[in-house]
Amino acid sequence: MKNFLKKILKIFSQAVLKKYKPQIIGITGSIGKTSTREAIYIILKKRFNTRKSIKDYNDEIEVFLTILGCQLDKRNIFKWL
């Protein structure tokens, strides 16, 4: 079921990226990612339409949900539809 969900989310995410062509900032490293993400978001949201990941799951599904602007309810995986 998880692979099916990933495939569907990937298709929708690719369509959103193709349509809107957003600028994307990726933050990597072992320390300070959440603080850095929050700081960048606070600064950029004043001037731009911004989006950030809601939780720190650090997996593909979270990336897809962030692109789509959705949250995943673990009790009902189709709620994001």
PDB file with SEQRES, HELIX, SHEET and CRYST1 records, atoms N, CA, C and O in Angstrom:
SEQRES   1 A   81  MET LYS ASN PHE LEU LYS LYS ILE LEU LYS ILE PHE SER          
SEQRES   2 A   81  GLN ALA VAL LEU LYS LYS TYR LYS PRO GLN ILE ILE GLY          
SEQRES   3 A   81  ILE THR GLY SER ILE GLY LYS THR SER THR ARG GLU ALA          
SEQRES   4 A   81  ILE TYR ILE ILE LEU LYS LYS ARG PHE ASN THR ARG LYS          
SEQRES   5 A   81  SER ILE LYS ASP TYR ASN ASP GLU ILE GLU VAL PHE LEU          
SEQRES   6 A   81  THR ILE LEU GLY CYS GLN LEU ASP LYS ARG ASN ILE PHE          
SEQRES   7 A   81  LYS TRP LEU                                                  
HELIX    1 AA1 LYS A    2  TYR A   20  1                                  19    
HELIX    2 AA2 LYS A   33  LYS A   45  1                                  13    
HELIX    3 AA3 GLU A   60  LEU A   68  1                                   9    
CRYST1    1.000    1.000    1.000  90.00  90.00  90.00 P 1           1          
ATOM      1  N   MET A   1       0.821  -1.195   0.000  1.00  0.00           N  
ATOM      2  CA  MET A   1       0.000   0.000   0.000  1.00  0.00           C  
ATOM      3  C   MET A   1       0.869   1.264   0.000  1.00  0.00           C  
ATOM      4  O   MET A   1       0.529   2.262  -0.637  1.00  0.00           O  
ATOM      5  N   LYS A   2       1.999   1.206   0.727  1.00  0.00           N  
ATOM      6  CA  LYS A   2       2.863   2.381   0.802  1.00  0.00           C  
ATOM      7  C   LYS A   2       3.458   2.705  -0.575  1.00  0.00           C  
ATOM      8  O   LYS A   2       3.566   3.874  -0.945  1.00  0.00           O  
ATOM      9  N   ASN A   3       3.838   1.682  -1.324  1.00  0.00           N  
ATOM     10  CA  ASN A   3       4.394   1.922  -2.665  1.00  0.00           C  
ATOM     11  C   ASN A   3       3.357   2.530  -3.595  1.00  0.00           C  
ATOM     12  O   ASN A   3       3.686   3.396  -4.405  1.00  0.00           O  
ATOM     13  N   PHE A   4       2.114   2.090  -3.490  1.00  0.00           N  
ATOM     14  CA  PHE A   4       1.032   2.657  -4.294  1.00  0.00           C  
ATOM     15  C   PHE A   4       0.841   4.136  -3.951  1.00  0.00           C  
ATOM     16  O   PHE A   4       0.706   4.975  -4.842  1.00  0.00           O  
ATOM     17  N   LEU A   5       0.832   4.444  -2.664  1.00  0.00           N  
ATOM     18  CA  LEU A   5       0.688   5.822  -2.208  1.00  0.00           C  
ATOM     19  C   LEU A   5       1.829   6.691  -2.721  1.00  0.00           C  
ATOM     20  O   LEU A   5       1.605   7.815  -3.169  1.00  0.00           O  
ATOM     21  N   LYS A   6       3.054   6.170  -2.654  1.00  0.00           N  
ATOM     22  CA  LYS A   6       4.208   6.922  -3.142  1.00  0.00           C  
ATOM     23  C   LYS A   6       4.096   7.217  -4.639  1.00  0.00           C  
ATOM     24  O   LYS A   6       4.430   8.314  -5.085  1.00  0.00           O  
ATOM     25  N   LYS A   7       3.629   6.245  -5.405  1.00  0.00           N  
ATOM     26  CA  LYS A   7       3.497   6.437  -6.856  1.00  0.00           C  
ATOM     27  C   LYS A   7       2.463   7.522  -7.173  1.00  0.00           C  
ATOM     28  O   LYS A   7       2.695   8.378  -8.026  1.00  0.00           O  
ATOM     29  N   ILE A   8       1.337   7.478  -6.489  1.00  0.00           N  
ATOM     30  CA  ILE A   8       0.285   8.472  -6.721  1.00  0.00           C  
ATOM     31  C   ILE A   8       0.774   9.861  -6.315  1.00  0.00           C  
ATOM     32  O   ILE A   8       0.601  10.826  -7.059  1.00  0.00           O  
ATOM     33  N   LEU A   9       1.379   9.957  -5.144  1.00  0.00           N  
ATOM     34  CA  LEU A   9       1.893  11.255  -4.678  1.00  0.00           C  
ATOM     35  C   LEU A   9       2.975  11.790  -5.608  1.00  0.00           C  
ATOM     36  O   LEU A   9       3.041  12.992  -5.862  1.00  0.00           O  
ATOM     37  N   LYS A  10       3.814  10.907  -6.112  1.00  0.00           N  
ATOM     38  CA  LYS A  10       4.878  11.325  -7.032  1.00  0.00           C  
ATOM     39  C   LYS A  10       4.291  11.906  -8.315  1.00  0.00           C  
ATOM     40  O   LYS A  10       4.763  12.933  -8.802  1.00  0.00           O  
ATOM     41  N   ILE A  11       3.273  11.261  -8.860  1.00  0.00           N  
ATOM     42  CA  ILE A  11       2.635  11.747 -10.090  1.00  0.00           C  
ATOM     43  C   ILE A  11       2.026  13.129  -9.868  1.00  0.00           C  
ATOM     44  O   ILE A  11       2.220  14.036 -10.677  1.00  0.00           O  
ATOM     45  N   PHE A  12       1.288  13.287  -8.769  1.00  0.00           N  
ATOM     46  CA  PHE A  12       0.676  14.582  -8.469  1.00  0.00           C  
ATOM     47  C   PHE A  12       1.736  15.653  -8.225  1.00  0.00           C  
ATOM     48  O   PHE A  12       1.600  16.784  -8.691  1.00  0.00           O  
ATOM     49  N   SER A  13       2.792  15.293  -7.491  1.00  0.00           N  
ATOM     50  CA  SER A  13       3.858  16.252  -7.191  1.00  0.00           C  
ATOM     51  C   SER A  13       4.573  16.708  -8.459  1.00  0.00           C  
ATOM     52  O   SER A  13       4.870  17.892  -8.619  1.00  0.00           O  
ATOM     53  N   GLN A  14       4.847  15.773  -9.351  1.00  0.00           N  
ATOM     54  CA  GLN A  14       5.496  16.125 -10.616  1.00  0.00           C  
ATOM     55  C   GLN A  14       4.624  17.071 -11.430  1.00  0.00           C  
ATOM     56  O   GLN A  14       5.134  17.987 -12.075  1.00  0.00           O  
ATOM     57  N   ALA A  15       3.323  16.856 -11.405  1.00  0.00           N  
ATOM     58  CA  ALA A  15       2.412  17.739 -12.139  1.00  0.00           C  
ATOM     59  C   ALA A  15       2.432  19.149 -11.559  1.00  0.00           C  
ATOM     60  O   ALA A  15       2.421  20.129 -12.305  1.00  0.00           O  
ATOM     61  N   VAL A  16       2.461  19.256 -10.236  1.00  0.00           N  
ATOM     62  CA  VAL A  16       2.512  20.573  -9.582  1.00  0.00           C  
ATOM     63  C   VAL A  16       3.824  21.277  -9.915  1.00  0.00           C  
ATOM     64  O   VAL A  16       3.827  22.463 -10.245  1.00  0.00           O  
ATOM     65  N   LEU A  17       4.932  20.553  -9.829  1.00  0.00           N  
ATOM     66  CA  LEU A  17       6.240  21.148 -10.133  1.00  0.00           C  
ATOM     67  C   LEU A  17       6.321  21.586 -11.593  1.00  0.00           C  
ATOM     68  O   LEU A  17       6.872  22.642 -11.900  1.00  0.00           O  
ATOM     69  N   LYS A  18       5.778  20.784 -12.476  1.00  0.00           N  
ATOM     70  CA  LYS A  18       5.798  21.134 -13.904  1.00  0.00           C  
ATOM     71  C   LYS A  18       4.953  22.377 -14.180  1.00  0.00           C  
ATOM     72  O   LYS A  18       5.342  23.234 -14.974  1.00  0.00           O  
ATOM     73  N   LYS A  19       3.809  22.470 -13.530  1.00  0.00           N  
ATOM     74  CA  LYS A  19       2.903  23.590 -13.771  1.00  0.00           C  
ATOM     75  C   LYS A  19       3.435  24.901 -13.190  1.00  0.00           C  
ATOM     76  O   LYS A  19       3.424  25.928 -13.868  1.00  0.00           O  
ATOM     77  N   TYR A  20       3.895  24.871 -11.952  1.00  0.00           N  
ATOM     78  CA  TYR A  20       4.255  26.116 -11.260  1.00  0.00           C  
ATOM     79  C   TYR A  20       5.739  26.448 -11.292  1.00  0.00           C  
ATOM     80  O   TYR A  20       6.109  27.602 -11.075  1.00  0.00           O  
ATOM     81  N   LYS A  21       6.601  25.468 -11.556  1.00  0.00           N  
ATOM     82  CA  LYS A  21       8.048  25.673 -11.627  1.00  0.00           C  
ATOM     83  C   LYS A  21       8.568  26.507 -10.443  1.00  0.00           C  
ATOM     84  O   LYS A  21       9.153  27.572 -10.644  1.00  0.00           O  
ATOM     85  N   PRO A  22       8.355  26.025  -9.217  1.00  0.00           N  
ATOM     86  CA  PRO A  22       8.764  26.810  -8.048  1.00  0.00           C  
ATOM     87  C   PRO A  22      10.269  26.781  -7.818  1.00  0.00           C  
ATOM     88  O   PRO A  22      10.959  25.874  -8.283  1.00  0.00           O  
ATOM     89  N   GLN A  23      10.762  27.764  -7.110  1.00  0.00           N  
ATOM     90  CA  GLN A  23      12.136  27.758  -6.621  1.00  0.00           C  
ATOM     91  C   GLN A  23      12.128  26.878  -5.374  1.00  0.00           C  
ATOM     92  O   GLN A  23      11.249  27.023  -4.525  1.00  0.00           O  
ATOM     93  N   ILE A  24      13.084  25.977  -5.256  1.00  0.00           N  
ATOM     94  CA  ILE A  24      13.114  25.047  -4.135  1.00  0.00           C  
ATOM     95  C   ILE A  24      14.437  25.197  -3.396  1.00  0.00           C  
ATOM     96  O   ILE A  24      15.506  25.257  -4.004  1.00  0.00           O  
ATOM     97  N   ILE A  25      14.342  25.255  -2.074  1.00  0.00           N  
ATOM     98  CA  ILE A  25      15.527  25.313  -1.225  1.00  0.00           C  
ATOM     99  C   ILE A  25      15.584  24.011  -0.443  1.00  0.00           C  
ATOM    100  O   ILE A  25      14.628  23.663   0.250  1.00  0.00           O  
ATOM    101  N   GLY A  26      16.678  23.299  -0.545  1.00  0.00           N  
ATOM    102  CA  GLY A  26      16.878  22.053   0.211  1.00  0.00           C  
ATOM    103  C   GLY A  26      17.950  22.279   1.257  1.00  0.00           C  
ATOM    104  O   GLY A  26      18.975  22.901   0.980  1.00  0.00           O  
ATOM    105  N   ILE A  27      17.719  21.782   2.442  1.00  0.00           N  
ATOM    106  CA  ILE A  27      18.661  21.965   3.542  1.00  0.00           C  
ATOM    107  C   ILE A  27      19.140  20.585   3.987  1.00  0.00           C  
ATOM    108  O   ILE A  27      18.333  19.712   4.305  1.00  0.00           O  
ATOM    109  N   THR A  28      20.446  20.400   4.005  1.00  0.00           N  
ATOM    110  CA  THR A  28      21.012  19.115   4.403  1.00  0.00           C  
ATOM    111  C   THR A  28      22.008  19.322   5.534  1.00  0.00           C  
ATOM    112  O   THR A  28      22.341  20.454   5.884  1.00  0.00           O  
ATOM    113  N   GLY A  29      22.467  18.243   6.086  1.00  0.00           N  
ATOM    114  CA  GLY A  29      23.462  18.297   7.147  1.00  0.00           C  
ATOM    115  C   GLY A  29      23.022  17.489   8.340  1.00  0.00           C  
ATOM    116  O   GLY A  29      21.935  16.912   8.351  1.00  0.00           O  
ATOM    117  N   SER A  30      23.877  17.450   9.348  1.00  0.00           N  
ATOM    118  CA  SER A  30      23.570  16.632  10.518  1.00  0.00           C  
ATOM    119  C   SER A  30      23.082  17.452  11.703  1.00  0.00           C  
ATOM    120  O   SER A  30      22.495  16.900  12.633  1.00  0.00           O  
ATOM    121  N   ILE A  31      23.315  18.756  11.683  1.00  0.00           N  
ATOM    122  CA  ILE A  31      22.918  19.598  12.818  1.00  0.00           C  
ATOM    123  C   ILE A  31      22.274  20.887  12.298  1.00  0.00           C  
ATOM    124  O   ILE A  31      22.770  21.496  11.350  1.00  0.00           O  
ATOM    125  N   GLY A  32      21.171  21.298  12.922  1.00  0.00           N  
ATOM    126  CA  GLY A  32      20.587  22.607  12.666  1.00  0.00           C  
ATOM    127  C   GLY A  32      19.642  22.730  11.492  1.00  0.00           C  
ATOM    128  O   GLY A  32      19.299  23.844  11.095  1.00  0.00           O  
ATOM    129  N   LYS A  33      19.213  21.621  10.928  1.00  0.00           N  
ATOM    130  CA  LYS A  33      18.329  21.707   9.761  1.00  0.00           C  
ATOM    131  C   LYS A  33      16.985  22.337  10.091  1.00  0.00           C  
ATOM    132  O   LYS A  33      16.494  23.172   9.332  1.00  0.00           O  
ATOM    133  N   THR A  34      16.385  21.954  11.204  1.00  0.00           N  
ATOM    134  CA  THR A  34      15.067  22.481  11.554  1.00  0.00           C  
ATOM    135  C   THR A  34      15.142  23.971  11.844  1.00  0.00           C  
ATOM    136  O   THR A  34      14.288  24.728  11.382  1.00  0.00           O  
ATOM    137  N   SER A  35      16.129  24.402  12.589  1.00  0.00           N  
ATOM    138  CA  SER A  35      16.289  25.832  12.897  1.00  0.00           C  
ATOM    139  C   SER A  35      16.551  26.639  11.629  1.00  0.00           C  
ATOM    140  O   SER A  35      16.010  27.731  11.450  1.00  0.00           O  
ATOM    141  N   THR A  36      17.382  26.091  10.761  1.00  0.00           N  
ATOM    142  CA  THR A  36      17.687  26.771   9.500  1.00  0.00           C  
ATOM    143  C   THR A  36      16.440  26.863   8.634  1.00  0.00           C  
ATOM    144  O   THR A  36      16.166  27.910   8.046  1.00  0.00           O  
ATOM    145  N   ARG A  37      15.683  25.774   8.551  1.00  0.00           N  
ATOM    146  CA  ARG A  37      14.440  25.762   7.776  1.00  0.00           C  
ATOM    147  C   ARG A  37      13.475  26.821   8.295  1.00  0.00           C  
ATOM    148  O   ARG A  37      12.878  27.558   7.510  1.00  0.00           O  
ATOM    149  N   GLU A  38      13.320  26.898   9.602  1.00  0.00           N  
ATOM    150  CA  GLU A  38      12.408  27.871  10.201  1.00  0.00           C  
ATOM    151  C   GLU A  38      12.863  29.299   9.920  1.00  0.00           C  
ATOM    152  O   GLU A  38      12.043  30.158   9.596  1.00  0.00           O  
ATOM    153  N   ALA A  39      14.152  29.557  10.041  1.00  0.00           N  
ATOM    154  CA  ALA A  39      14.675  30.908   9.801  1.00  0.00           C  
ATOM    155  C   ALA A  39      14.470  31.331   8.348  1.00  0.00           C  
ATOM    156  O   ALA A  39      14.032  32.451   8.083  1.00  0.00           O  
ATOM    157  N   ILE A  40      14.783  30.447   7.417  1.00  0.00           N  
ATOM    158  CA  ILE A  40      14.602  30.754   5.995  1.00  0.00           C  
ATOM    159  C   ILE A  40      13.124  30.991   5.695  1.00  0.00           C  
ATOM    160  O   ILE A  40      12.778  31.923   4.968  1.00  0.00           O  
ATOM    161  N   TYR A  41      12.263  30.159   6.248  1.00  0.00           N  
ATOM    162  CA  TYR A  41      10.822  30.301   6.025  1.00  0.00           C  
ATOM    163  C   TYR A  41      10.310  31.644   6.543  1.00  0.00           C  
ATOM    164  O   TYR A  41       9.557  32.327   5.848  1.00  0.00           O  
ATOM    165  N   ILE A  42      10.704  32.024   7.740  1.00  0.00           N  
ATOM    166  CA  ILE A  42      10.244  33.288   8.330  1.00  0.00           C  
ATOM    167  C   ILE A  42      10.663  34.472   7.478  1.00  0.00           C  
ATOM    168  O   ILE A  42       9.885  35.406   7.282  1.00  0.00           O  
ATOM    169  N   ILE A  43      11.872  34.440   6.978  1.00  0.00           N  
ATOM    170  CA  ILE A  43      12.372  35.554   6.161  1.00  0.00           C  
ATOM    171  C   ILE A  43      11.670  35.607   4.799  1.00  0.00           C  
ATOM    172  O   ILE A  43      11.244  36.677   4.364  1.00  0.00           O  
ATOM    173  N   LEU A  44      11.549  34.468   4.132  1.00  0.00           N  
ATOM    174  CA  LEU A  44      10.999  34.448   2.778  1.00  0.00           C  
ATOM    175  C   LEU A  44       9.486  34.608   2.725  1.00  0.00           C  
ATOM    176  O   LEU A  44       8.959  35.111   1.732  1.00  0.00           O  
ATOM    177  N   LYS A  45       8.773  34.190   3.771  1.00  0.00           N  
ATOM    178  CA  LYS A  45       7.311  34.260   3.717  1.00  0.00           C  
ATOM    179  C   LYS A  45       6.790  35.692   3.715  1.00  0.00           C  
ATOM    180  O   LYS A  45       5.647  35.936   3.328  1.00  0.00           O  
ATOM    181  N   LYS A  46       7.615  36.635   4.141  1.00  0.00           N  
ATOM    182  CA  LYS A  46       7.208  38.044   4.134  1.00  0.00           C  
ATOM    183  C   LYS A  46       7.090  38.577   2.712  1.00  0.00           C  
ATOM    184  O   LYS A  46       6.335  39.514   2.452  1.00  0.00           O  
ATOM    185  N   ARG A  47       7.829  37.983   1.808  1.00  0.00           N  
ATOM    186  CA  ARG A  47       7.887  38.508   0.451  1.00  0.00           C  
ATOM    187  C   ARG A  47       7.392  37.565  -0.635  1.00  0.00           C  
ATOM    188  O   ARG A  47       7.031  37.995  -1.731  1.00  0.00           O  
ATOM    189  N   PHE A  48       7.380  36.275  -0.318  1.00  0.00           N  
ATOM    190  CA  PHE A  48       7.044  35.271  -1.323  1.00  0.00           C  
ATOM    191  C   PHE A  48       5.994  34.306  -0.789  1.00  0.00           C  
ATOM    192  O   PHE A  48       5.822  34.158   0.421  1.00  0.00           O  
ATOM    193  N   ASN A  49       5.294  33.651  -1.717  1.00  0.00           N  
ATOM    194  CA  ASN A  49       4.400  32.568  -1.343  1.00  0.00           C  
ATOM    195  C   ASN A  49       5.292  31.366  -1.038  1.00  0.00           C  
ATOM    196  O   ASN A  49       5.933  30.826  -1.940  1.00  0.00           O  
ATOM    197  N   THR A  50       5.336  30.950   0.213  1.00  0.00           N  
ATOM    198  CA  THR A  50       6.273  29.905   0.619  1.00  0.00           C  
ATOM    199  C   THR A  50       5.554  28.703   1.217  1.00  0.00           C  
ATOM    200  O   THR A  50       4.391  28.777   1.613  1.00  0.00           O  
ATOM    201  N   ARG A  51       6.277  27.606   1.267  1.00  0.00           N  
ATOM    202  CA  ARG A  51       5.764  26.373   1.864  1.00  0.00           C  
ATOM    203  C   ARG A  51       6.945  25.661   2.495  1.00  0.00           C  
ATOM    204  O   ARG A  51       8.053  25.687   1.959  1.00  0.00           O  
ATOM    205  N   LYS A  52       6.713  25.033   3.623  1.00  0.00           N  
ATOM    206  CA  LYS A  52       7.758  24.244   4.271  1.00  0.00           C  
ATOM    207  C   LYS A  52       7.161  22.928   4.721  1.00  0.00           C  
ATOM    208  O   LYS A  52       5.944  22.790   4.844  1.00  0.00           O  
ATOM    209  N   SER A  53       8.030  21.964   4.964  1.00  0.00           N  
ATOM    210  CA  SER A  53       7.526  20.679   5.441  1.00  0.00           C  
ATOM    211  C   SER A  53       6.924  20.868   6.829  1.00  0.00           C  
ATOM    212  O   SER A  53       7.407  21.670   7.627  1.00  0.00           O  
ATOM    213  N   ILE A  54       5.872  20.123   7.097  1.00  0.00           N  
ATOM    214  CA  ILE A  54       5.146  20.286   8.344  1.00  0.00           C  
ATOM    215  C   ILE A  54       5.793  19.494   9.469  1.00  0.00           C  
ATOM    216  O   ILE A  54       5.852  19.961  10.606  1.00  0.00           O  
ATOM    217  N   LYS A  55       6.268  18.324   9.164  1.00  0.00           N  
ATOM    218  CA  LYS A  55       6.953  17.491  10.145  1.00  0.00           C  
ATOM    219  C   LYS A  55       8.283  17.051   9.568  1.00  0.00           C  
ATOM    220  O   LYS A  55       8.556  17.250   8.384  1.00  0.00           O  
ATOM    221  N   ASP A  56       9.097  16.460  10.399  1.00  0.00           N  
ATOM    222  CA  ASP A  56      10.425  16.016   9.984  1.00  0.00           C  
ATOM    223  C   ASP A  56      10.484  14.509   9.788  1.00  0.00           C  
ATOM    224  O   ASP A  56      11.237  13.818  10.474  1.00  0.00           O  
ATOM    225  N   TYR A  57       9.689  14.000   8.851  1.00  0.00           N  
ATOM    226  CA  TYR A  57       9.714  12.570   8.593  1.00  0.00           C  
ATOM    227  C   TYR A  57      10.924  12.158   7.759  1.00  0.00           C  
ATOM    228  O   TYR A  57      11.347  11.003   7.813  1.00  0.00           O  
ATOM    229  N   ASN A  58      11.475  13.079   6.998  1.00  0.00           N  
ATOM    230  CA  ASN A  58      12.662  12.819   6.189  1.00  0.00           C  
ATOM    231  C   ASN A  58      12.502  11.609   5.265  1.00  0.00           C  
ATOM    232  O   ASN A  58      13.385  10.754   5.202  1.00  0.00           O  
ATOM    233  N   ASP A  59      11.392  11.541   4.559  1.00  0.00           N  
ATOM    234  CA  ASP A  59      11.224  10.490   3.573  1.00  0.00           C  
ATOM    235  C   ASP A  59      10.531  11.065   2.346  1.00  0.00           C  
ATOM    236  O   ASP A  59      10.110  12.222   2.337  1.00  0.00           O  
ATOM    237  N   GLU A  60      10.419  10.240   1.312  1.00  0.00           N  
ATOM    238  CA  GLU A  60       9.833  10.709   0.053  1.00  0.00           C  
ATOM    239  C   GLU A  60       8.400  11.189   0.220  1.00  0.00           C  
ATOM    240  O   GLU A  60       8.006  12.191  -0.378  1.00  0.00           O  
ATOM    241  N   ILE A  61       7.628  10.488   1.019  1.00  0.00           N  
ATOM    242  CA  ILE A  61       6.225  10.860   1.184  1.00  0.00           C  
ATOM    243  C   ILE A  61       6.104  12.270   1.736  1.00  0.00           C  
ATOM    244  O   ILE A  61       5.252  13.037   1.287  1.00  0.00           O  
ATOM    245  N   GLU A  62       6.942  12.626   2.703  1.00  0.00           N  
ATOM    246  CA  GLU A  62       6.910  13.980   3.268  1.00  0.00           C  
ATOM    247  C   GLU A  62       7.249  15.024   2.211  1.00  0.00           C  
ATOM    248  O   GLU A  62       6.647  16.098   2.186  1.00  0.00           O  
ATOM    249  N   VAL A  63       8.203  14.721   1.345  1.00  0.00           N  
ATOM    250  CA  VAL A  63       8.558  15.652   0.266  1.00  0.00           C  
ATOM    251  C   VAL A  63       7.369  15.848  -0.668  1.00  0.00           C  
ATOM    252  O   VAL A  63       7.039  16.979  -1.025  1.00  0.00           O  
ATOM    253  N   PHE A  64       6.733  14.766  -1.059  1.00  0.00           N  
ATOM    254  CA  PHE A  64       5.581  14.860  -1.949  1.00  0.00           C  
ATOM    255  C   PHE A  64       4.446  15.649  -1.303  1.00  0.00           C  
ATOM    256  O   PHE A  64       3.828  16.492  -1.954  1.00  0.00           O  
ATOM    257  N   LEU A  65       4.169  15.381  -0.031  1.00  0.00           N  
ATOM    258  CA  LEU A  65       3.089  16.085   0.668  1.00  0.00           C  
ATOM    259  C   LEU A  65       3.394  17.570   0.807  1.00  0.00           C  
ATOM    260  O   LEU A  65       2.487  18.399   0.723  1.00  0.00           O  
ATOM    261  N   THR A  66       4.653  17.912   1.018  1.00  0.00           N  
ATOM    262  CA  THR A  66       5.033  19.324   1.109  1.00  0.00           C  
ATOM    263  C   THR A  66       4.815  20.019  -0.229  1.00  0.00           C  
ATOM    264  O   THR A  66       4.294  21.133  -0.269  1.00  0.00           O  
ATOM    265  N   ILE A  67       5.201  19.384  -1.306  1.00  0.00           N  
ATOM    266  CA  ILE A  67       4.987  19.953  -2.639  1.00  0.00           C  
ATOM    267  C   ILE A  67       3.499  20.190  -2.880  1.00  0.00           C  
ATOM    268  O   ILE A  67       3.103  21.214  -3.437  1.00  0.00           O  
ATOM    269  N   LEU A  68       2.686  19.234  -2.455  1.00  0.00           N  
ATOM    270  CA  LEU A  68       1.241  19.335  -2.657  1.00  0.00           C  
ATOM    271  C   LEU A  68       0.546  20.205  -1.617  1.00  0.00           C  
ATOM    272  O   LEU A  68      -0.620  20.562  -1.789  1.00  0.00           O  
ATOM    273  N   GLY A  69       1.247  20.550  -0.540  1.00  0.00           N  
ATOM    274  CA  GLY A  69       0.647  21.356   0.512  1.00  0.00           C  
ATOM    275  C   GLY A  69      -0.354  20.573   1.348  1.00  0.00           C  
ATOM    276  O   GLY A  69      -1.365  21.119   1.791  1.00  0.00           O  
ATOM    277  N   CYS A  70      -0.072  19.298   1.562  1.00  0.00           N  
ATOM    278  CA  CYS A  70      -0.993  18.411   2.288  1.00  0.00           C  
ATOM    279  C   CYS A  70      -0.309  17.813   3.510  1.00  0.00           C  
ATOM    280  O   CYS A  70       0.915  17.834   3.640  1.00  0.00           O  
ATOM    281  N   GLN A  71      -1.139  17.282   4.399  1.00  0.00           N  
ATOM    282  CA  GLN A  71      -0.652  16.515   5.526  1.00  0.00           C  
ATOM    283  C   GLN A  71      -1.173  15.100   5.406  1.00  0.00           C  
ATOM    284  O   GLN A  71      -2.239  14.877   4.831  1.00  0.00           O  
ATOM    285  N   LEU A  72      -0.436  14.144   5.939  1.00  0.00           N  
ATOM    286  CA  LEU A  72      -0.855  12.748   5.897  1.00  0.00           C  
ATOM    287  C   LEU A  72      -1.389  12.352   7.258  1.00  0.00           C  
ATOM    288  O   LEU A  72      -0.704  12.491   8.272  1.00  0.00           O  
ATOM    289  N   ASP A  73      -2.601  11.864   7.274  1.00  0.00           N  
ATOM    290  CA  ASP A  73      -3.200  11.319   8.487  1.00  0.00           C  
ATOM    291  C   ASP A  73      -2.907   9.825   8.473  1.00  0.00           C  
ATOM    292  O   ASP A  73      -3.423   9.102   7.622  1.00  0.00           O  
ATOM    293  N   LYS A  74      -2.091   9.360   9.399  1.00  0.00           N  
ATOM    294  CA  LYS A  74      -1.666   7.958   9.393  1.00  0.00           C  
ATOM    295  C   LYS A  74      -2.835   6.996   9.585  1.00  0.00           C  
ATOM    296  O   LYS A  74      -2.724   5.826   9.221  1.00  0.00           O  
ATOM    297  N   ARG A  75      -3.946   7.457  10.142  1.00  0.00           N  
ATOM    298  CA  ARG A  75      -5.104   6.582  10.318  1.00  0.00           C  
ATOM    299  C   ARG A  75      -5.880   6.438   9.020  1.00  0.00           C  
ATOM    300  O   ARG A  75      -6.545   5.424   8.807  1.00  0.00           O  
ATOM    301  N   ASN A  76      -5.806   7.452   8.136  1.00  0.00           N  
ATOM    302  CA  ASN A  76      -6.545   7.418   6.868  1.00  0.00           C  
ATOM    303  C   ASN A  76      -5.646   7.998   5.782  1.00  0.00           C  
ATOM    304  O   ASN A  76      -5.609   9.211   5.577  1.00  0.00           O  
ATOM    305  N   ILE A  77      -4.919   7.120   5.087  1.00  0.00           N  
ATOM    306  CA  ILE A  77      -3.924   7.600   4.127  1.00  0.00           C  
ATOM    307  C   ILE A  77      -4.516   8.304   2.920  1.00  0.00           C  
ATOM    308  O   ILE A  77      -3.785   8.962   2.179  1.00  0.00           O  
ATOM    309  N   PHE A  78      -5.825   8.184   2.701  1.00  0.00           N  
ATOM    310  CA  PHE A  78      -6.444   8.838   1.551  1.00  0.00           C  
ATOM    311  C   PHE A  78      -7.093  10.173   1.910  1.00  0.00           C  
ATOM    312  O   PHE A  78      -7.739  10.794   1.067  1.00  0.00           O  
ATOM    313  N   LYS A  79      -6.926  10.614   3.147  1.00  0.00           N  
ATOM    314  CA  LYS A  79      -7.532  11.870   3.588  1.00  0.00           C  
ATOM    315  C   LYS A  79      -6.993  13.071   2.797  1.00  0.00           C  
ATOM    316  O   LYS A  79      -7.711  14.051   2.603  1.00  0.00           O  
ATOM    317  N   TRP A  80      -5.757  13.004   2.349  1.00  0.00           N  
ATOM    318  CA  TRP A  80      -5.147  14.107   1.616  1.00  0.00           C  
ATOM    319  C   TRP A  80      -5.809  14.347   0.277  1.00  0.00           C  
ATOM    320  O   TRP A  80      -5.673  15.431  -0.291  1.00  0.00           O  
ATOM    321  N   LEU A  81      -6.527  13.354  -0.243  1.00  0.00           N  
ATOM    322  CA  LEU A  81      -7.227  13.541  -1.517  1.00  0.00           C  
ATOM    323  C   LEU A  81      -8.290  14.620  -1.375  1.00  0.00           C  
ATOM    324  O   LEU A  81      -8.991  14.927  -2.339  1.00  0.00           O  
TER     325      LEU A  81                                                      
END                                                                             
